[in-house]
Amino acid sequence: MKEKFIGIIILGIIFQSCVTNKYLSSATPTNEVTNIEYFEPYSYIQLIKKGNKSELNDSLSLESKRIIDSVIYSNKNLYKIKNKIIIENSSINEKVENELSFLIQSAMQKRKLEGIKITPVIDSILESKNQRFALGIVGVGFGRRKGNYGGQVAKGVAVGVLTLGLFAPVPIKSNLSLYSVIIDSQKNEIAFYKKTLPIEKSPTDPIIIKRQLDKIYENYLFKKK
C-alpha cells in the first residue's frame, strides 16, 4: 500500500506540477471548521543509496512522522486543533492509514471533493467520539545516504561535458511534500484538501515542516500574515 501510494503521489507531482496549487474545499464556511482533532501523521521517506536507487526507509519515515506530529501539536491553536486521536490497536491504525491514503489519492486525482465519501473506519472513529472535524496529513519525500550527493553532482557535470552542455542533470539532495485532508463526519465528506509542491529541503527539518504546514492551512484555517 505504501509503495502504491508513493507511486501515485509521484505521478501526481509530474502531471500537476504546472497546475496552480490551490486548496479544494467544500461548501462548509471556514469559520465552522474548528475544534479539529487530528490523526497521527503518516510519513513515507525514501533513502537514495549507491547507484541512485531508492527504498523506503523506516528510520527516516519515523523521524519525519515524529517531527510533523510535534509541529502540529506545538501550533495547535494556529491550526484550530483540539486533540490528537490516539489509536492503540495496530490493525485499526493500519486501516486508518490506508483510508487516509485513499482519500488523499481520490482528491488529488479527481481535483474536486464532490462525490468523495468518508471511509468506514475513519467515519466510525469520529462518530464514536462525537467529533465532526478531523485532520489527516501524510508526508512524502526522500533523503540521500551520506556521500551520495557529491557523487551525483560529479556525474551531472560529466554528462554536461560529454553533451557540450546540452544536457546536465541536476541532482536533488533531499525532498519533501505534505498532503492533508480535513474530514467532515457530519456531512460525510472531505471539507478541505491541499498538498505542497516538492521542496528541496530535508524531510526531517522542523522549520521546513512548519513552513510547509503553514502553506497548506493559510487562508483556510488562518489568515496569511
N, CA and C atoms as a LAMMPS dump frame, in Angstrom:
ITEM: TIMESTEP
0
ITEM: NUMBER OF ATOMS
675
ITEM: BOX BOUNDS ff ff ff
-5.0000000000000000e+02 5.0000000000000000e+02
-5.0000000000000000e+02 5.0000000000000000e+02
-5.0000000000000000e+02 5.0000000000000000e+02
ITEM: ATOMS id mol type element x y z
1 1 1 N 0.828 -1.215 0
2 1 2 C 0 0 0
3 1 3 C 0.86 1.263 0
4 2 1 N 1.926 1.263 0.813
5 2 2 C 2.784 2.437 0.888
6 2 3 C 3.458 2.718 -0.445
7 3 1 N 3.99 1.646 -1.083
8 3 2 C 4.67 1.812 -2.356
9 3 3 C 3.697 2.324 -3.424
10 4 1 N 2.466 1.787 -3.417
11 4 2 C 1.46 2.243 -4.374
12 4 3 C 1.121 3.707 -4.147
13 5 1 N 0.98 4.092 -2.881
14 5 2 C 0.652 5.481 -2.562
15 5 3 C 1.764 6.408 -3.034
16 6 1 N 3.02 6.044 -2.758
17 6 2 C 4.151 6.867 -3.177
18 6 3 C 4.172 7.005 -4.696
19 7 1 N 3.916 5.883 -5.402
20 7 2 C 3.906 5.913 -6.857
21 7 3 C 2.856 6.858 -7.403
22 8 1 N 1.67 6.838 -6.838
23 8 2 C 0.593 7.723 -7.278
24 8 3 C 0.942 9.182 -6.987
25 9 1 N 1.548 9.427 -5.825
26 9 2 C 1.958 10.786 -5.484
27 9 3 C 2.989 11.304 -6.48
28 10 1 N 3.968 10.474 -6.834
29 10 2 C 5 10.887 -7.785
30 10 3 C 4.385 11.224 -9.135
31 11 1 N 3.456 10.383 -9.609
32 11 2 C 2.766 10.667 -10.868
33 11 3 C 1.983 11.97 -10.776
34 12 1 N 1.367 12.192 -9.611
35 12 2 C 0.616 13.427 -9.414
36 12 3 C 1.506 14.644 -9.479
37 13 1 N 2.703 14.531 -8.911
38 13 2 C 3.655 15.639 -8.946
39 13 3 C 4.047 15.943 -10.387
40 14 1 N 4.321 14.872 -11.176
41 14 2 C 4.75 15.049 -12.564
42 14 3 C 3.67 15.751 -13.388
43 15 1 N 2.415 15.309 -13.25
44 15 2 C 1.342 15.817 -14.105
45 15 3 C 0.699 17.099 -13.578
46 16 1 N 0.901 17.402 -12.273
47 16 2 C 0.239 18.565 -11.704
48 16 3 C 1.202 19.667 -11.295
49 17 1 N 2.488 19.502 -11.579
50 17 2 C 3.482 20.473 -11.126
51 17 3 C 3.268 21.852 -11.733
52 18 1 N 2.629 21.892 -12.924
53 18 2 C 2.399 23.181 -13.575
54 18 3 C 1.025 23.753 -13.236
55 19 1 N 0.248 23.036 -12.432
56 19 2 C -1.091 23.489 -12.067
57 19 3 C -1.022 24.375 -10.831
58 20 1 N -1.801 25.443 -10.806
59 20 2 C -1.845 26.304 -9.633
60 20 3 C -2.214 25.497 -8.404
61 21 1 N -1.409 25.654 -7.362
62 21 2 C -1.571 24.803 -6.183
63 21 3 C -2.545 25.44 -5.186
64 22 1 N -3.826 25.444 -5.532
65 22 2 C -4.844 25.987 -4.646
66 22 3 C -5.499 24.859 -3.864
67 23 1 N -6.06 25.218 -2.714
68 23 2 C -6.739 24.177 -1.948
69 23 3 C -8.127 23.912 -2.515
70 24 1 N -8.632 22.72 -2.209
71 24 2 C -10.007 22.367 -2.531
72 24 3 C -10.802 22.388 -1.242
73 25 1 N -12.043 22.875 -1.293
74 25 2 C -12.858 22.91 -0.077
75 25 3 C -14.324 22.671 -0.406
76 26 1 N -15.049 22.227 0.586
77 26 2 C -16.487 22.006 0.442
78 26 3 C -17.217 23.327 0.645
79 27 1 N -18.543 23.257 0.637
80 27 2 C -19.35 24.469 0.822
81 27 3 C -19.413 24.917 2.28
82 28 1 N -18.873 24.137 3.19
83 28 2 C -18.902 24.495 4.613
84 28 3 C -18.075 25.751 4.861
85 29 1 N -18.647 26.788 5.473
86 29 2 C -17.893 28.019 5.756
87 29 3 C -16.673 27.73 6.622
88 30 1 N -15.579 28.42 6.337
89 30 2 C -14.334 28.169 7.066
90 30 3 C -14.465 28.46 8.56
91 31 1 N -15.346 29.393 8.935
92 31 2 C -15.473 29.712 10.361
93 31 3 C -16.147 28.595 11.15
94 32 1 N -16.755 27.63 10.443
95 32 2 C -17.335 26.466 11.123
96 32 3 C -16.302 25.376 11.378
97 33 1 N -15.205 25.427 10.63
98 33 2 C -14.184 24.386 10.738
99 33 3 C -13.267 24.717 11.917
100 34 1 N -13.603 24.184 13.067
101 34 2 C -12.86 24.461 14.293
102 34 3 C -12.957 23.251 15.211
103 35 1 N -12.268 23.323 16.344
104 35 2 C -12.231 22.182 17.279
105 35 3 C -11.876 20.886 16.557
106 36 1 N -10.815 20.958 15.778
107 36 2 C -10.394 19.831 14.944
108 36 3 C -9.542 18.855 15.764
109 37 1 N -9.812 17.582 15.613
110 37 2 C -8.897 16.582 16.144
111 37 3 C -8.061 16.056 14.981
112 38 1 N -6.884 15.522 15.264
113 38 2 C -6.042 15.062 14.165
114 38 3 C -5.535 13.651 14.392
115 39 1 N -5.467 12.92 13.28
116 39 2 C -4.905 11.58 13.305
117 39 3 C -3.38 11.688 13.322
118 40 1 N -2.765 10.697 13.903
119 40 2 C -1.31 10.645 13.897
120 40 3 C -0.815 10.737 12.458
121 41 1 N 0.165 11.612 12.181
122 41 2 C 0.646 11.745 10.803
123 41 3 C 1.279 10.453 10.294
124 42 1 N 1.315 10.331 8.987
125 42 2 C 1.999 9.21 8.347
126 42 3 C 3.041 9.799 7.403
127 43 1 N 4.173 9.152 7.334
128 43 2 C 5.25 9.686 6.501
129 43 3 C 5.966 8.55 5.795
130 44 1 N 6.222 8.736 4.503
131 44 2 C 6.91 7.748 3.685
132 44 3 C 8.153 8.404 3.079
133 45 1 N 9.289 8.194 3.721
134 45 2 C 10.529 8.823 3.282
135 45 3 C 11.472 7.75 2.736
136 46 1 N 11.906 7.954 1.523
137 46 2 C 12.834 7.015 0.895
138 46 3 C 14.274 7.487 1.065
139 47 1 N 15.196 6.543 1.052
140 47 2 C 16.621 6.85 1.148
141 47 3 C 17.272 6.461 -0.163
142 48 1 N 17.977 7.42 -0.774
143 48 2 C 18.685 7.153 -2.019
144 48 3 C 20.086 6.662 -1.68
145 49 1 N 20.41 5.487 -2.176
146 49 2 C 21.684 4.854 -1.851
147 49 3 C 22.579 4.785 -3.089
148 50 1 N 23.571 3.937 -3.018
149 50 2 C 24.512 3.755 -4.107
150 50 3 C 23.771 3.356 -5.369
151 51 1 N 24.232 3.913 -6.498
152 51 2 C 23.574 3.613 -7.767
153 51 3 C 22.325 4.434 -7.991
154 52 1 N 22.103 5.422 -7.127
155 52 2 C 20.937 6.308 -7.214
156 52 3 C 19.626 5.541 -7.076
157 53 1 N 19.676 4.391 -6.387
158 53 2 C 18.476 3.603 -6.144
159 53 3 C 17.875 3.998 -4.799
160 54 1 N 16.553 3.975 -4.729
161 54 2 C 15.884 4.406 -3.503
162 54 3 C 15.017 3.292 -2.939
163 55 1 N 14.837 3.322 -1.641
164 55 2 C 13.919 2.399 -0.98
165 55 3 C 13.355 3.075 0.26
166 56 1 N 12.156 2.673 0.63
167 56 2 C 11.502 3.238 1.795
168 56 3 C 12.359 2.983 3.029
169 57 1 N 12.604 4.052 3.808
170 57 2 C 13.467 3.94 4.974
171 57 3 C 12.649 4.158 6.243
172 58 1 N 12.584 3.14 7.09
173 58 2 C 11.764 3.212 8.296
174 58 3 C 12.234 4.295 9.261
175 59 1 N 13.558 4.423 9.431
176 59 2 C 14.089 5.398 10.394
177 59 3 C 13.763 6.826 9.976
178 60 1 N 14.001 7.144 8.701
179 60 2 C 13.677 8.488 8.21
180 60 3 C 12.177 8.748 8.255
181 61 1 N 11.395 7.732 7.919
182 61 2 C 9.933 7.885 7.926
183 61 3 C 9.423 8.151 9.335
184 62 1 N 9.929 7.408 10.311
185 62 2 C 9.502 7.591 11.702
186 62 3 C 9.922 8.952 12.233
187 63 1 N 11.14 9.389 11.883
188 63 2 C 11.606 10.69 12.352
189 63 3 C 10.79 11.815 11.73
190 64 1 N 10.517 11.711 10.444
191 64 2 C 9.691 12.706 9.777
192 64 3 C 8.299 12.763 10.4
193 65 1 N 7.731 11.593 10.638
194 65 2 C 6.411 11.485 11.262
195 65 3 C 6.397 12.14 12.642
196 66 1 N 7.429 11.874 13.429
197 66 2 C 7.52 12.423 14.784
198 66 3 C 7.57 13.952 14.748
199 67 1 N 8.356 14.489 13.816
200 67 2 C 8.512 15.947 13.745
201 67 3 C 7.241 16.609 13.231
202 68 1 N 6.589 16.017 12.24
203 68 2 C 5.307 16.567 11.765
204 68 3 C 4.306 16.621 12.913
205 69 1 N 4.228 15.537 13.669
206 69 2 C 3.323 15.464 14.818
207 69 3 C 3.657 16.56 15.831
208 70 1 N 4.933 16.717 16.125
209 70 2 C 5.366 17.722 17.11
210 70 3 C 5.032 19.136 16.659
211 71 1 N 5.238 19.416 15.369
212 71 2 C 4.964 20.763 14.844
213 71 3 C 3.464 21.043 14.875
214 72 1 N 2.65 20.052 14.514
215 72 2 C 1.19 20.24 14.56
216 72 3 C 0.749 20.549 15.99
217 73 1 N 1.221 19.75 16.937
218 73 2 C 0.794 19.941 18.325
219 73 3 C 1.297 21.266 18.892
220 74 1 N 2.514 21.66 18.527
221 74 2 C 3.084 22.917 19.033
222 74 3 C 2.341 24.135 18.49
223 75 1 N 1.665 23.962 17.363
224 75 2 C 0.938 25.072 16.734
225 75 3 C -0.558 24.782 16.66
226 76 1 N -1.057 24.041 17.647
227 76 2 C -2.454 23.601 17.592
228 76 3 C -3.435 24.766 17.638
229 77 1 N -3.101 25.843 18.302
230 77 2 C -4.012 26.997 18.322
231 77 3 C -4.122 27.631 16.938
232 78 1 N -2.988 27.74 16.257
233 78 2 C -2.986 28.311 14.912
234 78 3 C -3.802 27.456 13.951
235 79 1 N -3.678 26.124 14.082
236 79 2 C -4.362 25.207 13.177
237 79 3 C -5.731 24.757 13.693
238 80 1 N -6.207 25.383 14.75
239 80 2 C -7.528 25.104 15.332
240 80 3 C -7.67 23.654 15.808
241 81 1 N -6.577 23.127 16.331
242 81 2 C -6.545 21.741 16.784
243 81 3 C -7 21.655 18.24
244 82 1 N -7.846 20.673 18.507
245 82 2 C -8.302 20.426 19.877
246 82 3 C -7.499 19.305 20.522
247 83 1 N -7.486 18.151 19.898
248 83 2 C -6.798 16.985 20.454
249 83 3 C -6.228 16.119 19.349
250 84 1 N -5.359 15.201 19.749
251 84 2 C -4.846 14.175 18.858
252 84 3 C -5.653 12.896 19.067
253 85 1 N -5.973 12.215 17.984
254 85 2 C -6.697 10.95 18.06
255 85 3 C -5.688 9.819 18.249
256 86 1 N -5.742 9.176 19.382
257 86 2 C -4.827 8.084 19.692
258 86 3 C -5.474 6.752 19.323
259 87 1 N -4.797 5.986 18.488
260 87 2 C -5.294 4.661 18.092
261 87 3 C -4.257 3.626 18.539
262 88 1 N -4.601 2.872 19.545
263 88 2 C -3.65 1.913 20.109
264 88 3 C -3.682 0.564 19.398
265 89 1 N -4.774 0.245 18.757
266 89 2 C -4.895 -1.018 18.038
267 89 3 C -4.166 -0.911 16.692
268 90 1 N -3.144 -1.728 16.482
269 90 2 C -2.31 -1.632 15.283
270 90 3 C -3.094 -1.952 14.008
271 91 1 N -4.044 -2.88 14.112
272 91 2 C -4.843 -3.238 12.947
273 91 3 C -5.732 -2.08 12.503
274 92 1 N -6.362 -1.426 13.467
275 92 2 C -7.214 -0.272 13.158
276 92 3 C -6.363 0.883 12.642
277 93 1 N -5.194 1.061 13.238
278 93 2 C -4.296 2.124 12.802
279 93 3 C -3.888 1.93 11.337
280 94 1 N -3.633 0.693 10.96
281 94 2 C -3.272 0.406 9.568
282 94 3 C -4.435 0.713 8.629
283 95 1 N -5.653 0.426 9.078
284 95 2 C -6.826 0.722 8.255
285 95 3 C -7.002 2.234 8.084
286 96 1 N -6.762 2.979 9.163
287 96 2 C -6.847 4.442 9.075
288 96 3 C -5.786 4.969 8.107
289 97 1 N -4.592 4.427 8.195
290 97 2 C -3.51 4.818 7.286
291 97 3 C -3.912 4.583 5.835
292 98 1 N -4.468 3.41 5.551
293 98 2 C -4.897 3.082 4.188
294 98 3 C -6.049 3.972 3.729
295 99 1 N -6.977 4.263 4.643
296 99 2 C -8.13 5.087 4.267
297 99 3 C -7.734 6.533 4.012
298 100 1 N -6.839 7.056 4.831
299 100 2 C -6.367 8.422 4.595
300 100 3 C -5.636 8.513 3.257
301 101 1 N -4.819 7.499 2.962
302 101 2 C -4.127 7.466 1.668
303 101 3 C -5.135 7.447 0.526
304 102 1 N -6.196 6.657 0.696
305 102 2 C -7.23 6.562 -0.335
306 102 3 C -7.936 7.915 -0.534
307 103 1 N -8.285 8.591 0.555
308 103 2 C -8.976 9.882 0.454
309 103 3 C -8.097 10.927 -0.217
310 104 1 N -6.811 10.94 0.137
311 104 2 C -5.879 11.884 -0.477
312 104 3 C -5.717 11.583 -1.961
313 105 1 N -5.538 10.314 -2.3
314 105 2 C -5.433 9.924 -3.706
315 105 3 C -6.674 10.351 -4.488
316 106 1 N -7.85 10.13 -3.902
317 106 2 C -9.108 10.463 -4.583
318 106 3 C -9.206 11.953 -4.861
319 107 1 N -8.866 12.766 -3.856
320 107 2 C -8.925 14.217 -4.03
321 107 3 C -7.907 14.691 -5.059
322 108 1 N -6.72 14.106 -5.013
323 108 2 C -5.662 14.509 -5.933
324 108 3 C -6.006 14.15 -7.377
325 109 1 N -6.552 12.967 -7.575
326 109 2 C -6.844 12.513 -8.935
327 109 3 C -8.089 13.177 -9.523
328 110 1 N -9.125 13.376 -8.69
329 110 2 C -10.368 13.971 -9.193
330 110 3 C -10.285 15.491 -9.293
331 111 1 N -9.407 16.087 -8.466
332 111 2 C -9.255 17.548 -8.409
333 111 3 C -10.549 18.238 -8.006
334 112 1 N -11.388 17.506 -7.304
335 112 2 C -12.59 18.065 -6.708
336 112 3 C -12.993 17.15 -5.559
337 113 1 N -13.785 17.698 -4.633
338 113 2 C -14.158 16.943 -3.436
339 113 3 C -15.55 16.335 -3.53
340 114 1 N -16.363 16.841 -4.431
341 114 2 C -17.717 16.328 -4.574
342 114 3 C -17.694 14.839 -4.921
343 115 1 N -18.522 14.093 -4.22
344 115 2 C -18.658 12.676 -4.521
345 115 3 C -17.7 11.765 -3.778
346 116 1 N -16.748 12.342 -3.028
347 116 2 C -15.819 11.524 -2.245
348 116 3 C -16.404 11.319 -0.852
349 117 1 N -16.813 10.113 -0.557
350 117 2 C -17.432 9.811 0.733
351 117 3 C -16.388 9.38 1.757
352 118 1 N -16.689 9.638 3.009
353 118 2 C -15.779 9.259 4.081
354 118 3 C -15.717 7.74 4.201
355 119 1 N -14.528 7.238 4.406
356 119 2 C -14.295 5.798 4.506
357 119 3 C -14.79 5.257 5.853
358 120 1 N -15.141 3.959 5.918
359 120 2 C -15.886 3.422 7.062
360 120 3 C -15.185 3.455 8.418
361 121 1 N -13.9 3.1 8.473
362 121 2 C -13.218 3.061 9.773
363 121 3 C -13.041 4.464 10.341
364 122 1 N -12.606 5.389 9.5
365 122 2 C -12.455 6.779 9.948
366 122 3 C -13.802 7.327 10.399
367 123 1 N -14.843 7.05 9.631
368 123 2 C -16.178 7.528 9.977
369 123 3 C -16.63 6.974 11.331
370 124 1 N -16.392 5.692 11.567
371 124 2 C -16.826 5.082 12.834
372 124 3 C -16.048 5.637 14.024
373 125 1 N -14.761 5.925 13.823
374 125 2 C -13.956 6.507 14.909
375 125 3 C -14.492 7.875 15.294
376 126 1 N -14.783 8.697 14.303
377 126 2 C -15.266 10.052 14.579
378 126 3 C -16.666 10.018 15.189
379 127 1 N -17.509 9.121 14.716
380 127 2 C -18.855 9.003 15.28
381 127 3 C -18.805 8.56 16.743
382 128 1 N -17.904 7.634 17.061
383 128 2 C -17.785 7.155 18.445
384 128 3 C -17.298 8.247 19.387
385 129 1 N -16.581 9.211 18.845
386 129 2 C -16.068 10.324 19.65
387 129 3 C -16.984 11.544 19.581
388 130 1 N -18.059 11.44 18.797
389 130 2 C -18.946 12.577 18.559
390 130 3 C -18.134 13.778 18.073
391 131 1 N -17.212 13.494 17.155
392 131 2 C -16.285 14.503 16.643
393 131 3 C -16.6 14.794 15.185
394 132 1 N -16.814 16.062 14.861
395 132 2 C -17.176 16.405 13.487
396 132 3 C -15.961 16.479 12.564
397 133 1 N -14.946 17.272 12.934
398 133 2 C -13.82 17.504 12.036
399 133 3 C -12.561 16.772 12.51
400 134 1 N -11.874 16.177 11.557
401 134 2 C -10.598 15.535 11.854
402 134 3 C -9.628 15.805 10.71
403 135 1 N -8.388 16.011 11.076
404 135 2 C -7.343 16.339 10.114
405 135 3 C -6.434 15.133 9.922
406 136 1 N -6.094 14.864 8.675
407 136 2 C -5.12 13.819 8.363
408 136 3 C -4.018 14.403 7.51
409 137 1 N -2.786 13.973 7.753
410 137 2 C -1.662 14.502 6.977
411 137 3 C -0.661 13.4 6.675
412 138 1 N -0.102 13.467 5.472
413 138 2 C 0.882 12.497 5.018
414 138 3 C 2.083 13.239 4.439
415 139 1 N 3.271 12.809 4.819
416 139 2 C 4.496 13.358 4.263
417 139 3 C 5.133 12.362 3.304
418 140 1 N 5.64 12.858 2.177
419 140 2 C 6.332 12.018 1.198
420 140 3 C 7.614 12.734 0.785
421 141 1 N 8.717 11.991 0.765
422 141 2 C 9.971 12.626 0.372
423 141 3 C 11.114 11.645 0.322
424 142 1 N 12.326 12.18 0.253
425 142 2 C 13.497 11.318 0.276
426 142 3 C 14.711 12.074 0.797
427 143 1 N 15.679 11.308 1.261
428 143 2 C 16.973 11.83 1.646
429 143 3 C 18.033 10.994 0.957
430 144 1 N 19.294 11.388 1.103
431 144 2 C 20.379 10.647 0.474
432 144 3 C 21.344 10.102 1.52
433 145 1 N 21.925 8.964 1.204
434 145 2 C 22.968 8.423 2.048
435 145 3 C 24.155 9.374 2.043
436 146 1 N 24.843 9.514 3.165
437 146 2 C 25.988 10.405 3.266
438 146 3 C 27.017 10.075 2.198
439 147 1 N 27.448 11.089 1.454
440 147 2 C 28.435 10.893 0.4
441 147 3 C 27.827 10.658 -0.96
442 148 1 N 26.521 10.374 -1.017
443 148 2 C 25.882 10.057 -2.285
444 148 3 C 25.69 11.307 -3.151
445 149 1 N 25.392 12.424 -2.519
446 149 2 C 25.056 13.64 -3.265
447 149 3 C 26.238 14.144 -4.084
448 150 1 N 27.428 14.167 -3.461
449 150 2 C 28.609 14.649 -4.167
450 150 3 C 28.889 13.842 -5.412
451 151 1 N 28.698 12.528 -5.334
452 151 2 C 28.91 11.672 -6.488
453 151 3 C 27.939 11.966 -7.604
454 152 1 N 26.695 12.25 -7.243
455 152 2 C 25.688 12.56 -8.261
456 152 3 C 25.967 13.908 -8.921
457 153 1 N 26.492 14.874 -8.166
458 153 2 C 26.883 16.167 -8.748
459 153 3 C 27.983 15.952 -9.77
460 154 1 N 28.982 15.133 -9.41
461 154 2 C 30.092 14.852 -10.32
462 154 3 C 29.592 14.193 -11.601
463 155 1 N 28.637 13.26 -11.474
464 155 2 C 28.065 12.604 -12.651
465 155 3 C 27.35 13.614 -13.535
466 156 1 N 26.638 14.547 -12.907
467 156 2 C 25.923 15.565 -13.671
468 156 3 C 26.863 16.447 -14.461
469 157 1 N 27.986 16.829 -13.849
470 157 2 C 28.992 17.645 -14.527
471 157 3 C 29.583 16.877 -15.695
472 158 1 N 29.887 15.591 -15.481
473 158 2 C 30.464 14.762 -16.538
474 158 3 C 29.528 14.646 -17.731
475 159 1 N 28.244 14.426 -17.472
476 159 2 C 27.261 14.339 -18.557
477 159 3 C 27.184 15.656 -19.3
478 160 1 N 27.255 16.773 -18.571
479 160 2 C 27.217 18.09 -19.203
480 160 3 C 28.386 18.306 -20.142
481 161 1 N 29.577 17.863 -19.748
482 161 2 C 30.762 17.994 -20.589
483 161 3 C 30.618 17.143 -21.854
484 162 1 N 30.169 15.895 -21.676
485 162 2 C 30.048 14.976 -22.809
486 162 3 C 29.001 15.428 -23.824
487 163 1 N 27.99 16.141 -23.355
488 163 2 C 26.924 16.6 -24.263
489 163 3 C 27.096 18.071 -24.632
490 164 1 N 28.285 18.617 -24.382
491 164 2 C 28.59 20.022 -24.695
492 164 3 C 27.613 20.989 -24.037
493 165 1 N 27.149 20.591 -22.856
494 165 2 C 26.274 21.474 -22.098
495 165 3 C 24.821 21.408 -22.474
496 166 1 N 24.474 20.536 -23.457
497 166 2 C 23.074 20.445 -23.879
498 166 3 C 22.204 19.749 -22.842
499 167 1 N 22.819 18.871 -22.053
500 167 2 C 22.061 18.158 -21.034
501 167 3 C 22.944 17.928 -19.82
502 168 1 N 22.537 18.466 -18.691
503 168 2 C 23.299 18.277 -17.454
504 168 3 C 22.325 18.095 -16.3
505 169 1 N 21.988 16.851 -15.938
506 169 2 C 21.037 16.616 -14.847
507 169 3 C 21.533 17.173 -13.532
508 170 1 N 20.641 17.837 -12.813
509 170 2 C 20.988 18.408 -11.514
510 170 3 C 20.381 17.547 -10.418
511 171 1 N 21.198 16.899 -9.614
512 171 2 C 20.655 16.027 -8.567
513 171 3 C 19.992 16.823 -7.458
514 172 1 N 18.96 16.24 -6.885
515 172 2 C 18.276 16.852 -5.746
516 172 3 C 18.755 16.152 -4.482
517 173 1 N 19.213 16.945 -3.524
518 173 2 C 19.796 16.357 -2.313
519 173 3 C 18.738 15.692 -1.441
520 174 1 N 17.618 16.358 -1.256
521 174 2 C 16.519 15.815 -0.459
522 174 3 C 15.237 16.498 -0.897
523 175 1 N 14.105 15.992 -0.378
524 175 2 C 12.837 16.446 -0.933
525 175 3 C 11.709 16.181 0.059
526 176 1 N 10.712 17.059 0.069
527 176 2 C 9.557 16.861 0.947
528 176 3 C 8.3 17.468 0.348
529 177 1 N 7.212 16.714 0.402
530 177 2 C 5.878 17.212 0.069
531 177 3 C 4.926 16.772 1.175
532 178 1 N 3.973 17.632 1.515
533 178 2 C 2.96 17.288 2.507
534 178 3 C 1.58 17.31 1.852
535 179 1 N 0.729 16.378 2.276
536 179 2 C -0.637 16.237 1.762
537 179 3 C -1.587 16.192 2.95
538 180 1 N -2.683 16.941 2.868
539 180 2 C -3.585 16.98 4.017
540 180 3 C -5.045 17.029 3.585
541 181 1 N -5.891 16.359 4.374
542 181 2 C -7.337 16.465 4.24
543 181 3 C -7.925 16.816 5.606
544 182 1 N -9.033 17.528 5.589
545 182 2 C -9.842 17.719 6.794
546 182 3 C -11.182 17.069 6.508
547 183 1 N -11.55 16.146 7.362
548 183 2 C -12.741 15.324 7.17
549 183 3 C -13.904 15.894 7.972
550 184 1 N -15.065 15.916 7.354
551 184 2 C -16.287 16.387 7.999
552 184 3 C -17.221 15.184 8.164
553 185 1 N -17.249 14.613 9.364
554 185 2 C -18.064 13.408 9.582
555 185 3 C -19.559 13.713 9.586
556 186 1 N -19.923 14.948 9.934
557 186 2 C -21.352 15.311 9.967
558 186 3 C -21.946 15.295 8.569
559 187 1 N -21.202 15.775 7.595
560 187 2 C -21.677 15.825 6.213
561 187 3 C -21.154 14.665 5.358
562 188 1 N -20.357 13.793 5.999
563 188 2 C -19.817 12.62 5.298
564 188 3 C -19.053 13.028 4.038
565 189 1 N -18.151 13.993 4.202
566 189 2 C -17.396 14.492 3.064
567 189 3 C -16.034 15.017 3.5
568 190 1 N -15.191 15.309 2.51
569 190 2 C -13.926 15.991 2.776
570 190 3 C -14.198 17.489 2.741
571 191 1 N -13.868 18.165 3.817
572 191 2 C -14.09 19.61 3.877
573 191 3 C -12.962 20.386 3.212
574 192 1 N -11.762 19.775 3.17
575 192 2 C -10.582 20.505 2.702
576 192 3 C -9.519 19.526 2.23
577 193 1 N -8.821 19.914 1.157
578 193 2 C -7.661 19.15 0.692
579 193 3 C -6.641 20.114 0.096
580 194 1 N -5.389 19.879 0.425
581 194 2 C -4.307 20.617 -0.225
582 194 3 C -2.997 19.864 -0.059
583 195 1 N -2.134 20.048 -1.031
584 195 2 C -0.783 19.487 -0.972
585 195 3 C 0.214 20.634 -1.114
586 196 1 N 1.445 20.393 -0.728
587 196 2 C 2.51 21.332 -1.045
588 196 3 C 3.351 20.73 -2.153
589 197 1 N 3.823 21.56 -3.065
590 197 2 C 4.71 21.081 -4.114
591 197 3 C 6.051 20.702 -3.487
592 198 1 N 6.785 19.774 -4.099
593 198 2 C 8.047 19.323 -3.509
594 198 3 C 9.008 20.47 -3.257
595 199 1 N 9.624 20.46 -2.101
596 199 2 C 10.616 21.459 -1.754
597 199 3 C 11.937 20.745 -1.505
598 200 1 N 12.997 21.284 -2.052
599 200 2 C 14.308 20.638 -1.973
600 200 3 C 14.957 20.924 -0.616
601 201 1 N 14.365 20.356 0.393
602 201 2 C 14.854 20.518 1.764
603 201 3 C 14.742 19.182 2.49
604 202 1 N 15.367 19.103 3.646
605 202 2 C 15.348 17.864 4.416
606 202 3 C 13.931 17.522 4.87
607 203 1 N 13.519 16.265 4.729
608 203 2 C 12.181 15.852 5.167
609 203 3 C 12.053 15.733 6.68
610 204 1 N 13.14 16.004 7.41
611 204 2 C 13.092 15.936 8.871
612 204 3 C 13.458 17.268 9.523
613 205 1 N 13.417 18.35 8.768
614 205 2 C 13.739 19.672 9.296
615 205 3 C 12.466 20.317 9.853
616 206 1 N 12.391 20.556 11.17
617 206 2 C 11.15 21.102 11.754
618 206 3 C 10.785 22.48 11.225
619 207 1 N 11.768 23.287 10.894
620 207 2 C 11.483 24.631 10.363
621 207 3 C 10.818 24.519 8.993
622 208 1 N 11.348 23.636 8.164
623 208 2 C 10.783 23.424 6.828
624 208 3 C 9.385 22.831 6.925
625 209 1 N 9.203 21.879 7.831
626 209 2 C 7.89 21.257 8.012
627 209 3 C 6.864 22.287 8.472
628 210 1 N 7.259 23.175 9.377
629 210 2 C 6.35 24.243 9.833
630 210 3 C 5.958 25.141 8.658
631 211 1 N 6.917 25.508 7.835
632 211 2 C 6.616 26.351 6.676
633 211 3 C 5.66 25.648 5.712
634 212 1 N 5.866 24.347 5.521
635 212 2 C 5.006 23.582 4.628
636 212 3 C 3.582 23.486 5.176
637 213 1 N 3.461 23.236 6.477
638 213 2 C 2.137 23.169 7.095
639 213 3 C 1.418 24.516 6.997
640 214 1 N 2.148 25.591 7.208
641 214 2 C 1.55 26.925 7.088
642 214 3 C 1.031 27.157 5.672
643 215 1 N 1.799 26.704 4.676
644 215 2 C 1.366 26.87 3.284
645 215 3 C 0.074 26.107 3.009
646 216 1 N -0.076 24.974 3.662
647 216 2 C -1.293 24.183 3.466
648 216 3 C -2.515 24.872 4.043
649 217 1 N -2.404 25.363 5.282
650 217 2 C -3.598 25.819 6.002
651 217 3 C -3.839 27.323 5.97
652 218 1 N -2.864 28.099 5.495
653 218 2 C -3.07 29.548 5.468
654 218 3 C -4.207 29.903 4.517
655 219 1 N -4.95 30.902 4.885
656 219 2 C -6.125 31.387 4.153
657 219 3 C -7.301 30.417 4.204
658 220 1 N -7.152 29.36 5.006
659 220 2 C -8.291 28.477 5.272
660 220 3 C -8.513 28.375 6.777
661 221 1 N -7.543 27.856 7.502
662 221 2 C -7.65 27.792 8.966
663 221 3 C -7.188 29.082 9.626
664 222 1 N -6.351 29.837 8.938
665 222 2 C -5.913 31.127 9.469
666 222 3 C -5.556 32.031 8.303
667 223 1 N -5.566 33.327 8.555
668 223 2 C -5.264 34.295 7.511
669 223 3 C -3.75 34.462 7.372
670 224 1 N -3.312 34.556 6.136
671 224 2 C -1.891 34.769 5.873
672 224 3 C -1.48 36.136 6.363
673 225 1 N -0.354 36.167 7.064
674 225 2 C 0.133 37.453 7.606
675 225 3 C 0.742 38.298 6.505
